[in-house]
Amino acid sequence: MTTTFGFSQRFVRAYRPADEPEVLALINEDRLVGQPLCTWGMLEAARVGRSAFEGASWARLEPVRTDVVVDEEDVVLGAVSTGVHRLDGTGTLLWLHAGEEPAVVNLLLDTALYRLAGRTIQAFPLLSSLGLGVRGIPAKARAATFAAMRSRAFEPAGSLTYLHQQLIAPTSPSADVRIRPKQNSDFTGWRIHAGDADAHLDVTVSPHDVGWVTHVEPDPNCAETADLVRSALHVLVRCTAREVIATIPATGADARALHEVYRRLGFTEIDRLTVLSRPASMQRTAE
């Protein structure tokens, strides 16, 4: 039986295939600089719980559910996707898009809380097929959603800085790096090591000619960071990438110095990506 909630001429129902164009428009309206245009295939993968990144984590979710908010004419105003971790029962809010309209965001969030009632909830903890390299909610670009979640007892559980750069001219790679290919089901990538050190970067090129650089533990703030990033940019230019995004730690003892390295190499900070969490004790269901 379909569960429907009413709120000021807005209603919640399960996603239908005919909703695809309107949901895609909402997703693409929220795109950050450097993100590829979301397509039908990307939406379908997210809707059924598949992702080229972190596929094993997605596979541990119970069948993913997508709900939409519609008006009295059945026009889609927003969408939210939720799932439950099979092993520990943690609820997961996977993605939410509503044009930053507060009334719609509130209704979607209350619906998600209703679906996941009584559970600890993590919000936006996984990389999805809807974009590239986005883990967490952009706190500035999605200010209405971020504020609505904070008002519902969601607390920050981790953050990354999202940076962007247009790739114009080739860069010279450092001689003291090792570049090894990594293969993904949908993307081509490389792991770049600094000499004989453990510190390295992962570099990914999407089918949309967008590159993604991400730091990998154990030592993301090593002295060779600049050489690693220059080599990553060289690889991306050789692969004809037109632009590149980077996700780096937003907090920590060396975060400021790391940000400065990326700034000197041409990156601009766009937003902070924040993963949020809400304990099971803070139960609030939709009316």
N, C-alpha and C positions, 0 to 999 in steps of 0.2 A: 504494500500500500504506500502510495506517495504521501510524504509528510509535507504539509504546506503551512507556512507561517505568514500571517498578514501584518503589515505595518504601514499605515499611512499610504494606502494604495500601492504598496510594494509587497511582493510575495516571493517566497523561496520554494524552488522545486529542483528536482534532479536535472542535470545537464542532458540535453537531447542533441543528436547529430545536427539538427537544423540550427542550433545555437552557434555553430562554429564561426561564421563570419563576424558576429558581434563580439564573441569572446576573443578572437584574434585581434580585433580592433582595440579592445581594452588592454590586452597584453602589450601590443605594440605602442600604444599611447604612453605606457610606463617605461619604455626602453631607455636605458642609460646610453650615453655617448659610447660608441664602439660596439654596441650590441647588434647582432644580426637581426634582420626582420624575422619574426616568428612566423612559421609556415604551418599548414595543416598537419604535416607529418610530425613536426616538433610538438604541436599541441596534442596530437593523438598519443604520442609516446608518453608525455607527461600525464595524460588523463588515465592511461592504463597502468602507469607505474613503471615505466622504463626510462633509463638514462644511460647515455654513453659513458658518463662519468659516475662512479660510485654505484654501478649496477647492482653489486651485491647488497648494498644497504637498501636500495629500492626493493630488491627482491624479498627482503625480510618484512616488508609491510604487508598487512592484510589488503585485500583488494581496495584500491584507491577509489574514493568517492569524490565526485565533483558536483557541487550545487551552484545554482545561479539565482540571482535576484532579478525579477522581472517586474514591469509595471502592469497596469490593468490591460494593456494591449499586447502583453507578452513580449515586449521589447526587453532584451537582456541589458541590465544595468551594472552587473558585477558578477564575479565568479570566485569560488573558493574551493580548494582541494585539500582533503584530509586523508589520513591513514593511521593505522595502529601497528606498532612494532610487534611482530609475532612472539618474540622471546620474552620481552619484559613488560609488554602492555602499554608502553609509552605512547601517548598520542602525538601525532605529527601534523602540524599545519604546513602544507607543502608549498602552496602559492595562493595568492589572493590579488585580484585586480578589480578595481571599481572606479577608475577615473578620479580617484581621490575625493569622491563625493562622500562627506562624513556620514550622512544617513544610510547610504548603501554599505559603506565600510562597516558601520556599527551592526547592521543586520547580518552581514556575512560573518563577522566575528562571533556574534552571539549564536549563529547557526553552528559554526565550528565548535564552539564551547559546548553546545547541546550534543553534537555528535560525539565529542570526546569527554563527556562529563565524567567526573571522578578519576581522571587520569592526570598524571604529570604530562604537560604538553611542551614540546619543543617546536618553535616556529622558524621556518626557513633554514633548517640545519643541513639540507642536502643540495648538491648541485643538480639542477633539473635540466631537461631537454629544452626548456623554453628559452634558454640563453646560453651564454658562454662565461664560465668562471664566476657566476654570481651566487655566493653563499651568504644568506642573510638579506635583510631588507635595507634598501638605501634610505638612511634616516633623513636626509635632506630632501631628496626628490620625492619621497613618499611620506612627507611629514604628517599628513592627516591619518594615514594608516598607522604610522609609528606611535603617534599620540594616542590613538584609540586603543592600541594594544597596551601601552603603558598604563592607561586608565583601568585596564582589566587585569592588573597585577602581573603582566609579563615583565620580566626583568632581563636586561642584557646579559648574555651568557658568552659573548665573544664578539670580536669585531675585526674587520679588515679594512684597509684603505684601498679604494678602487681608483686606479690611475689610467690615463689614456694618452696616446701619442699617435699622430699621423706619421707614417713612415715615408720619408722623402728620399734621402740619400743613403747609400750603403755605408755601413760602419765597419771599421777594421776590427777583426776578432783578436782577442789576446792570444799570444803564442802559448801561454801556460794554462790551457784548458783542454779538457777531454769532452768530446761531443759524441753521444751514443744515441742511436735511434730508439724510440719507444713506439710501439704500435697499439692503437686503440681501435675498437670496432668501427668507429665513425670518423676519427681524427688521426692525423699524423703528428707525431711529437718527438722531442728529443730531451735527453737529460744531459745537462752541461755541468761538469765537475771542474772545480778549481784545482788544477795540478793534481797532487796526490791526496788532497784533503777530502774529507767526507762532505763538506759543504757543496751544495749544488742547486741549480734551478731546473724546473721543468718548463719546457716550451711546447706549446700546442698551436697548430694551425687548423682553423676550422674550414669547412668547405666554402665559407663565405669570404675567404681571404682576410680573415681577422686573426691575429695572433694573440696568445695569452701567455704571460709570463707569471709564474708563481714560485715563491720561495718554498723550499722543502727543508724540514729539520734534518740534522740536529743543530746546525749553526747558520741561521739565515742572515746574521749580521757580521759575517767574517770580513777580514780586511780585503779579500778578493772580490767583494760584491760588485764593484764597478766593472771589473774585467768580465765577470759572469754576465752582467746585464748587457754589456757591449757585444759580447759573443752571441747572446740571445737575439739581439736586434739584427746582427749580421745574418744569422740563420733565417730569420723571418723575411728579411729583404730578399735573400736568395730564393725564398719560396714564394715570392711575389705577393706577400701580404701587404695590404694597403694601410693598415692601421694595427695598433697593438694595445691591449689592455694589460694591466698588471694588478695583482692583488698581493698586498704585503701587510704584515702586522701593524695594527693601528695603535697598539699600546705596548708597553714594555720599556726596559731600560734603554735600549738602543733604537727605539722606533724613530725618534726624531732624526738621528744620523742616517738611518736607512732611507727615510723620506727625502733627505737632502741629496743623497746619491742619485735617486731616481729623478729628482728635480733637475739636477745638473745635466742629466742625460736626456732631457727633453720631455719628461712626463709631467702631466698636469693632474692634480688631485681633483676628482669629480665628486666623490661621495664617500661615506663610511657605510660599509655593509655590516649589519648587526643581526646576529642570531639571538633569539629571545627564548626564555623558558618561563613556565608558569607551574607552580607546584600543585599537586592534586588537591591539597587542602583548600585552595582558593577556587571552590566550585561556584560557577555562575552559569546558569542555563538560560537559553533564549525563552522569552515569553511568547 
